[in-house]
Structures are given as structure tokens and as C-alpha cells.
Amino acid sequence: MKTLGIEQATLDACVRESQGERVVVTRDGRPVAIMVGVEDLDEDQLKLGASDEFWQLITTRRKQPTVSRAELERMAAGRDAT
């Protein structure tokens, strides 16, 4: 992550730098903005990244128990996972 003071940050520099890493803009040493490059993202990725509903689904899913690959393969084959 790169940090730039607001007095040295230009929009062009922030956009350029943000394509490689996040840019935090500070004022008096305190963060006031962050810029994230999206140059290589497609429209669907941009929509999902900005979707509160999507991130709520991800958060809920991450709290659920996981299964091993072997268990998943048994389940897919129609056998009991236990």
C-alpha cells in the first residue's frame, strides 16, 4: 500500500499508482481517502465488489462449516459423507 500526502497527491498520480497497489491519501498524517485501481476488472466484478448483498452472502458463507475434498467427492457420488 502506498501513502501520499494530499499536498503531493494529484488525481493522475493516484489513478496511475492505484493500478498496482492501493493508495492511501493522508492529510496532516491521517488517512482521508483510499484509491483502488479497477483497470483489469470487468463490469460484473465491479458490480459484485460494490454490492452489500454479495458481501453479506460471502460473510454468511464463511461462517458455515467446510467439508474436505474427499467428503465433497463422496457426497457428489451419492455416498454418505460420514
PDB file of N, CA, C and O in Angstrom, chain B, residues numbered from 101:
ATOM      1  N   MET B 101       0.843  -1.159   0.000  1.00  0.00           N
ATOM      2  CA  MET B 101       0.000   0.000   0.000  1.00  0.00           C
ATOM      3  C   MET B 101       0.895   1.231   0.000  1.00  0.00           C
ATOM      4  O   MET B 101       1.855   1.329   0.764  1.00  0.00           O
ATOM      5  N   LYS B 102       0.557   2.153  -0.867  1.00  0.00           N
ATOM      6  CA  LYS B 102       1.345   3.381  -0.967  1.00  0.00           C
ATOM      7  C   LYS B 102       0.587   4.512  -0.274  1.00  0.00           C
ATOM      8  O   LYS B 102      -0.641   4.581  -0.339  1.00  0.00           O
ATOM      9  N   THR B 103       1.323   5.381   0.378  1.00  0.00           N
ATOM     10  CA  THR B 103       0.717   6.525   1.072  1.00  0.00           C
ATOM     11  C   THR B 103       1.229   7.810   0.453  1.00  0.00           C
ATOM     12  O   THR B 103       2.428   7.991   0.244  1.00  0.00           O
ATOM     13  N   LEU B 104       0.280   8.704   0.163  1.00  0.00           N
ATOM     14  CA  LEU B 104       0.629  10.017  -0.385  1.00  0.00           C
ATOM     15  C   LEU B 104      -0.039  11.094   0.456  1.00  0.00           C
ATOM     16  O   LEU B 104      -1.211  10.977   0.815  1.00  0.00           O
ATOM     17  N   GLY B 105       0.711  12.139   0.765  1.00  0.00           N
ATOM     18  CA  GLY B 105       0.117  13.295   1.431  1.00  0.00           C
ATOM     19  C   GLY B 105      -0.747  14.050   0.437  1.00  0.00           C
ATOM     20  O   GLY B 105      -0.405  14.133  -0.743  1.00  0.00           O
ATOM     21  N   ILE B 106      -1.853  14.597   0.894  1.00  0.00           N
ATOM     22  CA  ILE B 106      -2.790  15.274  -0.009  1.00  0.00           C
ATOM     23  C   ILE B 106      -2.129  16.425  -0.761  1.00  0.00           C
ATOM     24  O   ILE B 106      -2.513  16.736  -1.889  1.00  0.00           O
ATOM     25  N   GLU B 107      -1.150  17.049  -0.145  1.00  0.00           N
ATOM     26  CA  GLU B 107      -0.474  18.165  -0.804  1.00  0.00           C
ATOM     27  C   GLU B 107       0.394  17.714  -1.979  1.00  0.00           C
ATOM     28  O   GLU B 107       0.685  18.510  -2.872  1.00  0.00           O
ATOM     29  N   GLN B 108       0.809  16.443  -1.985  1.00  0.00           N
ATOM     30  CA  GLN B 108       1.622  15.936  -3.088  1.00  0.00           C
ATOM     31  C   GLN B 108       0.822  15.064  -4.049  1.00  0.00           C
ATOM     32  O   GLN B 108       1.319  14.715  -5.120  1.00  0.00           O
ATOM     33  N   ALA B 109      -0.406  14.707  -3.687  1.00  0.00           N
ATOM     34  CA  ALA B 109      -1.213  13.787  -4.490  1.00  0.00           C
ATOM     35  C   ALA B 109      -1.950  14.540  -5.586  1.00  0.00           C
ATOM     36  O   ALA B 109      -2.643  15.525  -5.331  1.00  0.00           O
ATOM     37  N   THR B 110      -1.787  14.055  -6.810  1.00  0.00           N
ATOM     38  CA  THR B 110      -2.604  14.552  -7.912  1.00  0.00           C
ATOM     39  C   THR B 110      -3.523  13.404  -8.324  1.00  0.00           C
ATOM     40  O   THR B 110      -3.211  12.237  -8.084  1.00  0.00           O
ATOM     41  N   LEU B 111      -4.637  13.731  -8.933  1.00  0.00           N
ATOM     42  CA  LEU B 111      -5.560  12.692  -9.365  1.00  0.00           C
ATOM     43  C   LEU B 111      -4.864  11.737 -10.323  1.00  0.00           C
ATOM     44  O   LEU B 111      -5.021  10.521 -10.210  1.00  0.00           O
ATOM     45  N   ASP B 112      -4.104  12.272 -11.258  1.00  0.00           N
ATOM     46  CA  ASP B 112      -3.407  11.430 -12.229  1.00  0.00           C
ATOM     47  C   ASP B 112      -2.429  10.474 -11.541  1.00  0.00           C
ATOM     48  O   ASP B 112      -2.367   9.295 -11.889  1.00  0.00           O
ATOM     49  N   ALA B 113      -1.678  10.971 -10.583  1.00  0.00           N
ATOM     50  CA  ALA B 113      -0.715  10.122  -9.871  1.00  0.00           C
ATOM     51  C   ALA B 113      -1.430   9.044  -9.068  1.00  0.00           C
ATOM     52  O   ALA B 113      -0.989   7.895  -9.048  1.00  0.00           O
ATOM     53  N   CYS B 114      -2.527   9.399  -8.408  1.00  0.00           N
ATOM     54  CA  CYS B 114      -3.276   8.417  -7.614  1.00  0.00           C
ATOM     55  C   CYS B 114      -3.862   7.322  -8.498  1.00  0.00           C
ATOM     56  O   CYS B 114      -3.797   6.141  -8.157  1.00  0.00           O
ATOM     57  N   VAL B 115      -4.432   7.714  -9.632  1.00  0.00           N
ATOM     58  CA  VAL B 115      -5.005   6.722 -10.547  1.00  0.00           C
ATOM     59  C   VAL B 115      -3.911   5.805 -11.073  1.00  0.00           C
ATOM     60  O   VAL B 115      -4.079   4.585 -11.089  1.00  0.00           O
ATOM     61  N   ARG B 116      -2.813   6.369 -11.494  1.00  0.00           N
ATOM     62  CA  ARG B 116      -1.704   5.583 -12.033  1.00  0.00           C
ATOM     63  C   ARG B 116      -1.154   4.615 -10.983  1.00  0.00           C
ATOM     64  O   ARG B 116      -0.978   3.430 -11.265  1.00  0.00           O
ATOM     65  N   GLU B 117      -0.885   5.108  -9.790  1.00  0.00           N
ATOM     66  CA  GLU B 117      -0.312   4.283  -8.728  1.00  0.00           C
ATOM     67  C   GLU B 117      -1.300   3.221  -8.242  1.00  0.00           C
ATOM     68  O   GLU B 117      -0.887   2.127  -7.857  1.00  0.00           O
ATOM     69  N   SER B 118      -2.586   3.529  -8.255  1.00  0.00           N
ATOM     70  CA  SER B 118      -3.581   2.602  -7.711  1.00  0.00           C
ATOM     71  C   SER B 118      -3.788   1.369  -8.578  1.00  0.00           C
ATOM     72  O   SER B 118      -4.381   0.394  -8.117  1.00  0.00           O
ATOM     73  N   GLN B 119      -3.322   1.383  -9.804  1.00  0.00           N
ATOM     74  CA  GLN B 119      -3.447   0.199 -10.647  1.00  0.00           C
ATOM     75  C   GLN B 119      -2.513  -0.915 -10.190  1.00  0.00           C
ATOM     76  O   GLN B 119      -2.742  -2.081 -10.509  1.00  0.00           O
ATOM     77  N   GLY B 120      -1.472  -0.574  -9.454  1.00  0.00           N
ATOM     78  CA  GLY B 120      -0.532  -1.578  -8.965  1.00  0.00           C
ATOM     79  C   GLY B 120      -0.705  -1.894  -7.486  1.00  0.00           C
ATOM     80  O   GLY B 120      -0.425  -3.013  -7.057  1.00  0.00           O
ATOM     81  N   GLU B 121      -1.161  -0.926  -6.706  1.00  0.00           N
ATOM     82  CA  GLU B 121      -1.381  -1.117  -5.278  1.00  0.00           C
ATOM     83  C   GLU B 121      -2.330  -0.032  -4.781  1.00  0.00           C
ATOM     84  O   GLU B 121      -2.484   1.011  -5.418  1.00  0.00           O
ATOM     85  N   ARG B 122      -2.951  -0.282  -3.662  1.00  0.00           N
ATOM     86  CA  ARG B 122      -3.862   0.709  -3.099  1.00  0.00           C
ATOM     87  C   ARG B 122      -3.092   1.955  -2.687  1.00  0.00           C
ATOM     88  O   ARG B 122      -1.947   1.882  -2.240  1.00  0.00           O
ATOM     89  N   VAL B 123      -3.743   3.089  -2.846  1.00  0.00           N
ATOM     90  CA  VAL B 123      -3.121   4.362  -2.499  1.00  0.00           C
ATOM     91  C   VAL B 123      -3.945   5.010  -1.386  1.00  0.00           C
ATOM     92  O   VAL B 123      -5.142   5.249  -1.548  1.00  0.00           O
ATOM     93  N   VAL B 124      -3.299   5.289  -0.265  1.00  0.00           N
ATOM     94  CA  VAL B 124      -3.947   5.988   0.837  1.00  0.00           C
ATOM     95  C   VAL B 124      -3.499   7.441   0.775  1.00  0.00           C
ATOM     96  O   VAL B 124      -2.305   7.736   0.730  1.00  0.00           O
ATOM     97  N   VAL B 125      -4.478   8.343   0.774  1.00  0.00           N
ATOM     98  CA  VAL B 125      -4.179   9.773   0.773  1.00  0.00           C
ATOM     99  C   VAL B 125      -4.355  10.277   2.200  1.00  0.00           C
ATOM    100  O   VAL B 125      -5.372  10.017   2.842  1.00  0.00           O
ATOM    101  N   THR B 126      -3.354  10.999   2.685  1.00  0.00           N
ATOM    102  CA  THR B 126      -3.403  11.499   4.057  1.00  0.00           C
ATOM    103  C   THR B 126      -3.433  13.026   4.073  1.00  0.00           C
ATOM    104  O   THR B 126      -2.958  13.696   3.156  1.00  0.00           O
ATOM    105  N   ARG B 127      -4.009  13.543   5.151  1.00  0.00           N
ATOM    106  CA  ARG B 127      -3.976  14.992   5.418  1.00  0.00           C
ATOM    107  C   ARG B 127      -3.457  15.133   6.842  1.00  0.00           C
ATOM    108  O   ARG B 127      -4.025  14.564   7.773  1.00  0.00           O
ATOM    109  N   ASP B 128      -2.397  15.877   7.007  1.00  0.00           N
ATOM    110  CA  ASP B 128      -1.760  16.032   8.317  1.00  0.00           C
ATOM    111  C   ASP B 128      -1.423  14.678   8.935  1.00  0.00           C
ATOM    112  O   ASP B 128      -1.539  14.493  10.146  1.00  0.00           O
ATOM    113  N   GLY B 129      -1.000  13.725   8.085  1.00  0.00           N
ATOM    114  CA  GLY B 129      -0.581  12.411   8.541  1.00  0.00           C
ATOM    115  C   GLY B 129      -1.711  11.431   8.826  1.00  0.00           C
ATOM    116  O   GLY B 129      -1.448  10.294   9.219  1.00  0.00           O
ATOM    117  N   ARG B 130      -2.965  11.844   8.636  1.00  0.00           N
ATOM    118  CA  ARG B 130      -4.113  10.977   8.920  1.00  0.00           C
ATOM    119  C   ARG B 130      -4.791  10.578   7.611  1.00  0.00           C
ATOM    120  O   ARG B 130      -4.976  11.425   6.737  1.00  0.00           O
ATOM    121  N   PRO B 131      -5.162   9.310   7.457  1.00  0.00           N
ATOM    122  CA  PRO B 131      -5.815   8.851   6.225  1.00  0.00           C
ATOM    123  C   PRO B 131      -7.153   9.560   6.005  1.00  0.00           C
ATOM    124  O   PRO B 131      -7.963   9.678   6.924  1.00  0.00           O
ATOM    125  N   VAL B 132      -7.370  10.026   4.779  1.00  0.00           N
ATOM    126  CA  VAL B 132      -8.639  10.683   4.439  1.00  0.00           C
ATOM    127  C   VAL B 132      -9.309  10.041   3.229  1.00  0.00           C
ATOM    128  O   VAL B 132     -10.496  10.268   2.992  1.00  0.00           O
ATOM    129  N   ALA B 133      -8.566   9.242   2.458  1.00  0.00           N
ATOM    130  CA  ALA B 133      -9.138   8.596   1.279  1.00  0.00           C
ATOM    131  C   ALA B 133      -8.267   7.413   0.883  1.00  0.00           C
ATOM    132  O   ALA B 133      -7.082   7.346   1.212  1.00  0.00           O
ATOM    133  N   ILE B 134      -8.885   6.489   0.172  1.00  0.00           N
ATOM    134  CA  ILE B 134      -8.142   5.365  -0.382  1.00  0.00           C
ATOM    135  C   ILE B 134      -8.586   5.187  -1.822  1.00  0.00           C
ATOM    136  O   ILE B 134      -9.769   5.322  -2.135  1.00  0.00           O
ATOM    137  N   MET B 135      -7.646   4.888  -2.688  1.00  0.00           N
ATOM    138  CA  MET B 135      -7.961   4.667  -4.092  1.00  0.00           C
ATOM    139  C   MET B 135      -7.529   3.261  -4.470  1.00  0.00           C
ATOM    140  O   MET B 135      -6.409   2.837  -4.184  1.00  0.00           O
ATOM    141  N   VAL B 136      -8.445   2.544  -5.122  1.00  0.00           N
ATOM    142  CA  VAL B 136      -8.197   1.180  -5.556  1.00  0.00           C
ATOM    143  C   VAL B 136      -8.355   1.140  -7.070  1.00  0.00           C
ATOM    144  O   VAL B 136      -9.396   1.538  -7.592  1.00  0.00           O
ATOM    145  N   GLY B 137      -7.352   0.671  -7.771  1.00  0.00           N
ATOM    146  CA  GLY B 137      -7.417   0.575  -9.215  1.00  0.00           C
ATOM    147  C   GLY B 137      -8.358  -0.535  -9.662  1.00  0.00           C
ATOM    148  O   GLY B 137      -8.432  -1.589  -9.029  1.00  0.00           O
ATOM    149  N   VAL B 138      -9.068  -0.297 -10.744  1.00  0.00           N
ATOM    150  CA  VAL B 138     -10.011  -1.287 -11.271  1.00  0.00           C
ATOM    151  C   VAL B 138      -9.775  -1.554 -12.757  1.00  0.00           C
ATOM    152  O   VAL B 138     -10.629  -2.128 -13.432  1.00  0.00           O
ATOM    153  N   GLU B 139      -8.646  -1.146 -13.248  1.00  0.00           N
ATOM    154  CA  GLU B 139      -8.345  -1.229 -14.667  1.00  0.00           C
ATOM    155  C   GLU B 139      -8.548  -2.621 -15.262  1.00  0.00           C
ATOM    156  O   GLU B 139      -9.013  -2.742 -16.395  1.00  0.00           O
ATOM    157  N   ASP B 140      -8.206  -3.674 -14.513  1.00  0.00           N
ATOM    158  CA  ASP B 140      -8.282  -5.034 -15.054  1.00  0.00           C
ATOM    159  C   ASP B 140      -9.554  -5.779 -14.663  1.00  0.00           C
ATOM    160  O   ASP B 140      -9.657  -6.981 -14.909  1.00  0.00           O
ATOM    161  N   LEU B 141     -10.526  -5.094 -14.060  1.00  0.00           N
ATOM    162  CA  LEU B 141     -11.768  -5.738 -13.659  1.00  0.00           C
ATOM    163  C   LEU B 141     -12.839  -5.559 -14.732  1.00  0.00           C
ATOM    164  O   LEU B 141     -12.890  -4.535 -15.413  1.00  0.00           O
ATOM    165  N   ASP B 142     -13.702  -6.586 -14.872  1.00  0.00           N
ATOM    166  CA  ASP B 142     -14.803  -6.444 -15.819  1.00  0.00           C
ATOM    167  C   ASP B 142     -16.031  -5.887 -15.092  1.00  0.00           C
ATOM    168  O   ASP B 142     -16.002  -5.692 -13.877  1.00  0.00           O
ATOM    169  N   GLU B 143     -17.097  -5.635 -15.833  1.00  0.00           N
ATOM    170  CA  GLU B 143     -18.287  -4.996 -15.273  1.00  0.00           C
ATOM    171  C   GLU B 143     -18.898  -5.817 -14.135  1.00  0.00           C
ATOM    172  O   GLU B 143     -19.314  -5.256 -13.121  1.00  0.00           O
ATOM    173  N   ASP B 144     -18.954  -7.137 -14.297  1.00  0.00           N
ATOM    174  CA  ASP B 144     -19.518  -7.988 -13.245  1.00  0.00           C
ATOM    175  C   ASP B 144     -18.699  -7.909 -11.964  1.00  0.00           C
ATOM    176  O   ASP B 144     -19.267  -7.851 -10.874  1.00  0.00           O
ATOM    177  N   GLN B 145     -17.383  -7.908 -12.077  1.00  0.00           N
ATOM    178  CA  GLN B 145     -16.525  -7.807 -10.899  1.00  0.00           C
ATOM    179  C   GLN B 145     -16.737  -6.477 -10.177  1.00  0.00           C
ATOM    180  O   GLN B 145     -16.746  -6.427  -8.947  1.00  0.00           O
ATOM    181  N   LEU B 146     -16.905  -5.410 -10.941  1.00  0.00           N
ATOM    182  CA  LEU B 146     -17.142  -4.100 -10.335  1.00  0.00           C
ATOM    183  C   LEU B 146     -18.480  -4.074  -9.603  1.00  0.00           C
ATOM    184  O   LEU B 146     -18.573  -3.540  -8.498  1.00  0.00           O
ATOM    185  N   LYS B 147     -19.516  -4.647 -10.213  1.00  0.00           N
ATOM    186  CA  LYS B 147     -20.839  -4.665  -9.585  1.00  0.00           C
ATOM    187  C   LYS B 147     -20.822  -5.498  -8.305  1.00  0.00           C
ATOM    188  O   LYS B 147     -21.365  -5.074  -7.285  1.00  0.00           O
ATOM    189  N   LEU B 148     -20.206  -6.676  -8.349  1.00  0.00           N
ATOM    190  CA  LEU B 148     -20.155  -7.521  -7.156  1.00  0.00           C
ATOM    191  C   LEU B 148     -19.337  -6.873  -6.051  1.00  0.00           C
ATOM    192  O   LEU B 148     -19.714  -6.938  -4.881  1.00  0.00           O
ATOM    193  N   GLY B 149     -18.238  -6.258  -6.405  1.00  0.00           N
ATOM    194  CA  GLY B 149     -17.388  -5.624  -5.413  1.00  0.00           C
ATOM    195  C   GLY B 149     -18.079  -4.495  -4.673  1.00  0.00           C
ATOM    196  O   GLY B 149     -17.723  -4.187  -3.536  1.00  0.00           O
ATOM    197  N   ALA B 150     -19.061  -3.878  -5.306  1.00  0.00           N
ATOM    198  CA  ALA B 150     -19.780  -2.759  -4.698  1.00  0.00           C
ATOM    199  C   ALA B 150     -21.119  -3.181  -4.113  1.00  0.00           C
ATOM    200  O   ALA B 150     -21.876  -2.331  -3.643  1.00  0.00           O
ATOM    201  N   SER B 151     -21.429  -4.474  -4.131  1.00  0.00           N
ATOM    202  CA  SER B 151     -22.732  -4.968  -3.698  1.00  0.00           C
ATOM    203  C   SER B 151     -22.719  -5.384  -2.222  1.00  0.00           C
ATOM    204  O   SER B 151     -22.023  -6.328  -1.847  1.00  0.00           O
ATOM    205  N   ASP B 152     -23.486  -4.680  -1.395  1.00  0.00           N
ATOM    206  CA  ASP B 152     -23.603  -5.060   0.015  1.00  0.00           C
ATOM    207  C   ASP B 152     -24.214  -6.447   0.148  1.00  0.00           C
ATOM    208  O   ASP B 152     -23.798  -7.221   1.010  1.00  0.00           O
ATOM    209  N   GLU B 153     -25.190  -6.773  -0.687  1.00  0.00           N
ATOM    210  CA  GLU B 153     -25.837  -8.088  -0.630  1.00  0.00           C
ATOM    211  C   GLU B 153     -24.828  -9.207  -0.908  1.00  0.00           C
ATOM    212  O   GLU B 153     -24.829 -10.230  -0.225  1.00  0.00           O
ATOM    213  N   PHE B 154     -23.977  -9.011  -1.904  1.00  0.00           N
ATOM    214  CA  PHE B 154     -22.954 -10.005  -2.225  1.00  0.00           C
ATOM    215  C   PHE B 154     -22.030 -10.238  -1.036  1.00  0.00           C
ATOM    216  O   PHE B 154     -21.748 -11.385  -0.691  1.00  0.00           O
ATOM    217  N   TRP B 155     -21.555  -9.164  -0.406  1.00  0.00           N
ATOM    218  CA  TRP B 155     -20.619  -9.309   0.712  1.00  0.00           C
ATOM    219  C   TRP B 155     -21.302  -9.896   1.939  1.00  0.00           C
ATOM    220  O   TRP B 155     -20.650 -10.574   2.734  1.00  0.00           O
ATOM    221  N   GLN B 156     -22.602  -9.651   2.115  1.00  0.00           N
ATOM    222  CA  GLN B 156     -23.333 -10.312   3.198  1.00  0.00           C
ATOM    223  C   GLN B 156     -23.401 -11.816   2.953  1.00  0.00           C
ATOM    224  O   GLN B 156     -23.241 -12.604   3.885  1.00  0.00           O
ATOM    225  N   LEU B 157     -23.639 -12.219   1.700  1.00  0.00           N
ATOM    226  CA  LEU B 157     -23.638 -13.640   1.351  1.00  0.00           C
ATOM    227  C   LEU B 157     -22.280 -14.273   1.620  1.00  0.00           C
ATOM    228  O   LEU B 157     -22.206 -15.378   2.157  1.00  0.00           O
ATOM    229  N   ILE B 158     -21.213 -13.585   1.253  1.00  0.00           N
ATOM    230  CA  ILE B 158     -19.858 -14.096   1.474  1.00  0.00           C
ATOM    231  C   ILE B 158     -19.595 -14.251   2.976  1.00  0.00           C
ATOM    232  O   ILE B 158     -19.062 -15.272   3.410  1.00  0.00           O
ATOM    233  N   THR B 159     -19.962 -13.251   3.759  1.00  0.00           N
ATOM    234  CA  THR B 159     -19.761 -13.301   5.208  1.00  0.00           C
ATOM    235  C   THR B 159     -20.517 -14.469   5.818  1.00  0.00           C
ATOM    236  O   THR B 159     -19.973 -15.197   6.648  1.00  0.00           O
ATOM    237  N   THR B 160     -21.768 -14.653   5.412  1.00  0.00           N
ATOM    238  CA  THR B 160     -22.572 -15.767   5.912  1.00  0.00           C
ATOM    239  C   THR B 160     -21.936 -17.098   5.537  1.00  0.00           C
ATOM    240  O   THR B 160     -21.842 -17.997   6.372  1.00  0.00           O
ATOM    241  N   ARG B 161     -21.503 -17.230   4.303  1.00  0.00           N
ATOM    242  CA  ARG B 161     -20.895 -18.484   3.831  1.00  0.00           C
ATOM    243  C   ARG B 161     -19.607 -18.797   4.579  1.00  0.00           C
ATOM    244  O   ARG B 161     -19.342 -19.959   4.887  1.00  0.00           O
ATOM    245  N   ARG B 162     -18.823 -17.809   4.869  1.00  0.00           N
ATOM    246  CA  ARG B 162     -17.556 -18.030   5.567  1.00  0.00           C
ATOM    247  C   ARG B 162     -17.759 -18.526   6.994  1.00  0.00           C
ATOM    248  O   ARG B 162     -16.856 -19.130   7.572  1.00  0.00           O
ATOM    249  N   LYS B 163     -18.926 -18.281   7.563  1.00  0.00           N
ATOM    250  CA  LYS B 163     -19.223 -18.745   8.919  1.00  0.00           C
ATOM    251  C   LYS B 163     -19.717 -20.186   8.931  1.00  0.00           C
ATOM    252  O   LYS B 163     -19.793 -20.801   9.994  1.00  0.00           O
ATOM    253  N   GLN B 164     -20.053 -20.732   7.768  1.00  0.00           N
ATOM    254  CA  GLN B 164     -20.562 -22.092   7.689  1.00  0.00           C
ATOM    255  C   GLN B 164     -19.403 -23.090   7.729  1.00  0.00           C
ATOM    256  O   GLN B 164     -18.288 -22.775   7.312  1.00  0.00           O
ATOM    257  N   PRO B 165     -19.681 -24.303   8.237  1.00  0.00           N
ATOM    258  CA  PRO B 165     -18.614 -25.316   8.266  1.00  0.00           C
ATOM    259  C   PRO B 165     -18.198 -25.721   6.851  1.00  0.00           C
ATOM    260  O   PRO B 165     -18.991 -25.659   5.911  1.00  0.00           O
ATOM    261  N   THR B 166     -16.970 -26.125   6.726  1.00  0.00           N
ATOM    262  CA  THR B 166     -16.457 -26.558   5.434  1.00  0.00           C
ATOM    263  C   THR B 166     -16.362 -28.082   5.388  1.00  0.00           C
ATOM    264  O   THR B 166     -16.423 -28.753   6.419  1.00  0.00           O
ATOM    265  N   VAL B 167     -16.212 -28.614   4.181  1.00  0.00           N
ATOM    266  CA  VAL B 167     -16.014 -30.054   4.006  1.00  0.00           C
ATOM    267  C   VAL B 167     -14.717 -30.265   3.244  1.00  0.00           C
ATOM    268  O   VAL B 167     -14.285 -29.416   2.464  1.00  0.00           O
ATOM    269  N   SER B 168     -14.113 -31.406   3.486  1.00  0.00           N
ATOM    270  CA  SER B 168     -12.878 -31.724   2.781  1.00  0.00           C
ATOM    271  C   SER B 168     -13.205 -32.122   1.344  1.00  0.00           C
ATOM    272  O   SER B 168     -14.360 -32.393   1.015  1.00  0.00           O
ATOM    273  N   ARG B 169     -12.211 -32.154   0.518  1.00  0.00           N
ATOM    274  CA  ARG B 169     -12.413 -32.574  -0.875  1.00  0.00           C
ATOM    275  C   ARG B 169     -12.915 -34.016  -0.933  1.00  0.00           C
ATOM    276  O   ARG B 169     -13.794 -34.339  -1.732  1.00  0.00           O
ATOM    277  N   ALA B 170     -12.355 -34.884  -0.085  1.00  0.00           N
ATOM    278  CA  ALA B 170     -12.781 -36.281  -0.061  1.00  0.00           C
ATOM    279  C   ALA B 170     -14.264 -36.387   0.307  1.00  0.00           C
ATOM    280  O   ALA B 170     -15.004 -37.166  -0.294  1.00  0.00           O
ATOM    281  N   GLU B 171     -14.694 -35.592   1.309  1.00  0.00           N
ATOM    282  CA  GLU B 171     -16.109 -35.595   1.696  1.00  0.00           C
ATOM    283  C   GLU B 171     -16.985 -35.099   0.551  1.00  0.00           C
ATOM    284  O   GLU B 171     -18.045 -35.663   0.279  1.00  0.00           O
ATOM    285  N   LEU B 172     -16.541 -34.055  -0.106  1.00  0.00           N
ATOM    286  CA  LEU B 172     -17.287 -33.500  -1.230  1.00  0.00           C
ATOM    287  C   LEU B 172     -17.420 -34.521  -2.359  1.00  0.00           C
ATOM    288  O   LEU B 172     -18.487 -34.654  -2.959  1.00  0.00           O
ATOM    289  N   GLU B 173     -16.346 -35.233  -2.643  1.00  0.00           N
ATOM    290  CA  GLU B 173     -16.389 -36.246  -3.700  1.00  0.00           C
ATOM    291  C   GLU B 173     -17.340 -37.382  -3.331  1.00  0.00           C
ATOM    292  O   GLU B 173     -18.060 -37.890  -4.190  1.00  0.00           O
ATOM    293  N   ARG B 174     -17.348 -37.786  -2.050  1.00  0.00           N
ATOM    294  CA  ARG B 174     -18.295 -38.824  -1.606  1.00  0.00           C
ATOM    295  C   ARG B 174     -19.727 -38.330  -1.751  1.00  0.00           C
ATOM    296  O   ARG B 174     -20.604 -39.071  -2.198  1.00  0.00           O
ATOM    297  N   MET B 175     -19.961 -37.082  -1.374  1.00  0.00           N
ATOM    298  CA  MET B 175     -21.315 -36.510  -1.481  1.00  0.00           C
ATOM    299  C   MET B 175     -21.744 -36.436  -2.948  1.00  0.00           C
ATOM    300  O   MET B 175     -22.891 -36.740  -3.277  1.00  0.00           O
ATOM    301  N   ALA B 176     -20.834 -36.038  -3.817  1.00  0.00           N
ATOM    302  CA  ALA B 176     -21.152 -35.938  -5.247  1.00  0.00           C
ATOM    303  C   ALA B 176     -21.444 -37.296  -5.854  1.00  0.00           C
ATOM    304  O   ALA B 176     -22.236 -37.410  -6.790  1.00  0.00           O
ATOM    305  N   ALA B 177     -20.808 -38.322  -5.323  1.00  0.00           N
ATOM    306  CA  ALA B 177     -21.022 -39.678  -5.815  1.00  0.00           C
ATOM    307  C   ALA B 177     -22.286 -40.313  -5.231  1.00  0.00           C
ATOM    308  O   ALA B 177     -22.654 -41.432  -5.588  1.00  0.00           O
ATOM    309  N   GLY B 178     -22.948 -39.577  -4.325  1.00  0.00           N
ATOM    310  CA  GLY B 178     -24.177 -40.081  -3.742  1.00  0.00           C
ATOM    311  C   GLY B 178     -23.981 -40.929  -2.514  1.00  0.00           C
ATOM    312  O   GLY B 178     -24.924 -41.566  -2.044  1.00  0.00           O
ATOM    313  N   ARG B 179     -22.757 -40.951  -1.976  1.00  0.00           N
ATOM    314  CA  ARG B 179     -22.485 -41.720  -0.770  1.00  0.00           C
ATOM    315  C   ARG B 179     -22.549 -40.808   0.441  1.00  0.00           C
ATOM    316  O   ARG B 179     -22.375 -39.595   0.321  1.00  0.00           O
ATOM    317  N   ASP B 180     -22.793 -41.377   1.584  1.00  0.00           N
ATOM    318  CA  ASP B 180     -22.847 -40.623   2.833  1.00  0.00           C
ATOM    319  C   ASP B 180     -21.467 -40.023   3.130  1.00  0.00           C
ATOM    320  O   ASP B 180     -20.452 -40.694   2.948  1.00  0.00           O
ATOM    321  N   ALA B 181     -21.424 -38.771   3.584  1.00  0.00           N
ATOM    322  CA  ALA B 181     -20.165 -38.081   3.862  1.00  0.00           C
ATOM    323  C   ALA B 181     -19.579 -38.475   5.213  1.00  0.00           C
ATOM    324  O   ALA B 181     -18.469 -38.052   5.536  1.00  0.00           O
ATOM    325  N   THR B 182     -20.276 -39.259   6.001  1.00  0.00           N
ATOM    326  CA  THR B 182     -19.735 -39.627   7.327  1.00  0.00           C
ATOM    327  C   THR B 182     -19.023 -40.948   7.288  1.00  0.00           C
ATOM    328  O   THR B 182     -18.512 -41.403   8.311  1.00  0.00           O
TER     329      THR B 182
END
